[in-house]
Amino acid sequence: MDLTTLRIVCLVHEDFEDLELWYPVLRLREAGIEVLLAGEEKGKTYHGKYGVPAAADIDFSQLQEGNFHGVLVPGGWAPDKLRRFPEVLDFIRQMDKDGKLIGEICHAGWVLISAGILEGKNVTSTPGIRDDMENAGATWHDVAVIRDGHIVSSRRPPDLPDYTREMLSFLADS
């Protein structure tokens, strides 16, 4: 597939893990993919755990599955906030139903747990939410990256090259 025709959205809220947001966003953009950031408020600048800013291009009300080929959920503490928005959870469920890319790393698994889409899936995450992932019905593995269908999961910043490579591979094969 021609990656330059693809459009991905990355969810953002306060206290995201800086590298887990920006590394994949920049790598996907380097590949020619359009990547938008979606936050609670369009135009608002959110800050990562280490102070790196990220301005929302769109707000959560604009999350329409038909407009995107995939979604990225960075880790940090932002996932605990993101999972409180019904429109975010509905969007994740629709992306799952349609088999579109869902990339999640570190604590981002919380969003997928709250969306109720992990039953029977093989995943990884930060070890800190292993029990949460397993209690949601997933089989957890301590590896850098796992691709189970359209869900690509990863553990933490040192795994970002493998994580991003696997997402790009999925998108190229789609």
N, C-alpha and C positions, 0 to 999 in steps of 0.2 A: 504494500500500500504506500502511496505517496504521503509521507508524513506531513508535508506542507499543507495538506487539505484538512488536517485534524485540528480540533479545538478541545482543550482540556481546561477544567476549572480546579483551582486549588482553594480549599476552605481555609479561612483565616479568622483568628480571634486573638485576644490578648494572651501573652505568655506562650506563644508557639515556640517550638524549638527552632532557633534561627537556621541552623544548617539543614534541618529536615524539611523546612519550607523552601529555602532558596536554592539549595543544591539541585534537587530535581526540577524545580521550575526553570532554572537557568540551563540545565542540560537539555530539557525538552525544547526550550526555545532555540538552543543551538542547533537542534535537529530540524528546525523549521516549523515546529508546532506552535500554534497560538495558545498561550496560557493566560487565563484571566484569574484574578483573585476575587473571591466572594466573601464578604463579611456581613455582619449584622447591618452595617450602614455603608452604602455606596459612598466612596470618597473619603471615608474615615481612615486614618492611619493607625494601624495596630502595631504593637511593639513585641518583639520576641523576648525570650528570657534574658538575653544578653543585650537588649536594646536596639537590635536591628529593626528598622521600620518596614512595614508592608502596607500599602494603601489598597483598599478594596475597589476594584473596577466596577463591581456590581454588588447588589445586596441579595440576601437569601431569597427574597420574593421572586427574583429573576432566575432562579435555578430551575430550568426546564430541561428535562432529560434529552429531548430532541435537539437541543442546541449544543450538546457536548458528546465527545467520544470517550471521555473518561473523567474521573475525579481523583484528586490527591488529597489525602488528609494527613497533615504533618502532626508530629507528636508535640511533646511539651505538656503544658497544662491546658492549652487551648481545647483539646478534645473533650475535656470535662465540661467546658462551656458550650462547645458546638453541639453536643448531644442533647442539649436542653431545648433546641429549636425544632419544632415539628416539621418545618419546611426542609430542614437539613436531613432529618430522618426519612421523610417521604422521598426526597431526592435520591438518597442512598439506596432505598428499597427499589425505586424505579430503575436505577442504574444496574442494580443486581438482577432484577427481573429481565432486563434487556441484554444482559451479558456484556456490559460495557466495563472498561477498565476501572477498577477501584484499587488505588494504591494507598496503603496505610503503613505507617512506621511508628515504632515505639509505643506511646500511649494512645495512638489513633485508633487502636482496636476498640476502645470504649465506644466510639461512634458506631462502629459496625455491630457491637454488642447491643447497644440501645436500639438500633434499627432491626435487630432480630434476624440477621442474615448469616450467622456463622454455624448453624447446625450442620454437622457432618463435614465441615471444611478443615483442611490442613492449613495451619497458620503459624506465624511466629510474631513476636512482639518483645518489648522489654520484659525481662523475667518478672518484673514487679506486677504485671497484670496477667501472668500465666493462669492463675486460678480463675480470674474473671473470664478469660477466653475459654477455658475448659468448662466452666459452669454454663457458658452460653452454647455448649455443644460442639465446640471445635476440638481438634486434636492439635496440641501445641508442640512445636519442635524448636530446639535451641540451635538454629542455623541462621546464616546471614540473610537469606531470602527464600521465600516459598511462593511459587505461583500455583494456585489451585483454581483452574479455570480462568476466570477474569479477575480474580482477587490476587494481588501481589502484596505480600506483607514482608516487613523487615524489622530488625531489632532496634538499631541505634545508629548514630552518626558514622562510626567506622564502616558500617555496612552500606553506606549510600552508593558507592560505585556499583555494587552488585544489584542493589535495589533498582536503581535507575536503568541499568543495562537490561534487567528483566522486564521492566515496563516498556522500554523501547522495543524490545523483541516482541512482546505481546502486540503492541500497536502496529508494528511492521507486518505481523502475521495476520492481522484482522482484516 
